[in-house]
Amino acid sequence: MLAGIQAKVIGYVVGAVLVALAAWWAYSTVYDRGYDAASLKYESQIAATAAALAEADANEQRRQTIANNAAKAREAKAIAEIAAKEDEITELRKELRREAQQDPDADRIAIGSGGVQRINKVR
């Protein structure tokens, strides 16, 4: 009788251990499959986000290049206008200096009408 009880207890213990191992295996398998599924999902989301960021970066680089080229064109135009104005002013100064040197009243203390006219040209 005692041997029969011991065999039953051993059977129950072995059965409980087998049930515990089966439960552990089932939990581990489900956990691993869930982790793999989540990992795959988020890796694809990360890849899509990285692709979108790369495209946005390329678009921004193009936008900046276009804006910089437009600014350089405006700068070149402004520099050309300034150079033309500078040439115009240089020619005016030469003309006024020549007229001042040819003015017969250049040695007088007061400003003559020719000097007034030259001053008004500078304004």
HUKA-V17306 format. One record per residue. RES is the residue in three letters. SS is DSSP state (alpha for helix, beta for strand, coil for the rest). Layout:
RES	SS
RES	SS
This chain:
MET	coil
LEU	alpha
ALA	alpha
GLY	alpha
ILE	alpha
GLN	alpha
ALA	alpha
LYS	alpha
VAL	alpha
ILE	alpha
GLY	alpha
TYR	alpha
VAL	alpha
VAL	alpha
GLY	alpha
ALA	alpha
VAL	alpha
LEU	alpha
VAL	alpha
ALA	alpha
LEU	alpha
ALA	alpha
ALA	alpha
TRP	alpha
TRP	alpha
ALA	alpha
TYR	alpha
SER	alpha
THR	alpha
VAL	alpha
TYR	alpha
ASP	alpha
ARG	alpha
GLY	alpha
TYR	alpha
ASP	alpha
ALA	alpha
ALA	alpha
SER	alpha
LEU	alpha
LYS	alpha
TYR	alpha
GLU	alpha
SER	alpha
GLN	alpha
ILE	alpha
ALA	alpha
ALA	alpha
THR	alpha
ALA	alpha
ALA	alpha
ALA	alpha
LEU	alpha
ALA	alpha
GLU	alpha
ALA	alpha
ASP	alpha
ALA	alpha
ASN	alpha
GLU	alpha
GLN	alpha
ARG	alpha
ARG	alpha
GLN	alpha
THR	alpha
ILE	alpha
ALA	alpha
ASN	alpha
ASN	alpha
ALA	alpha
ALA	alpha
LYS	alpha
ALA	alpha
ARG	alpha
GLU	alpha
ALA	alpha
LYS	alpha
ALA	alpha
ILE	alpha
ALA	alpha
GLU	alpha
ILE	alpha
ALA	alpha
ALA	alpha
LYS	alpha
GLU	alpha
ASP	alpha
GLU	alpha
ILE	alpha
THR	alpha
GLU	alpha
LEU	alpha
ARG	alpha
LYS	alpha
GLU	alpha
LEU	alpha
ARG	alpha
ARG	alpha
GLU	alpha
ALA	alpha
GLN	alpha
GLN	alpha
ASP	coil
PRO	coil
ASP	coil
ALA	coil
ASP	coil
ARG	coil
ILE	coil
ALA	coil
ILE	coil
GLY	coil
SER	alpha
GLY	alpha
GLY	alpha
VAL	alpha
GLN	alpha
ARG	alpha
ILE	alpha
ASN	alpha
LYS	alpha
VAL	alpha
ARG	coil
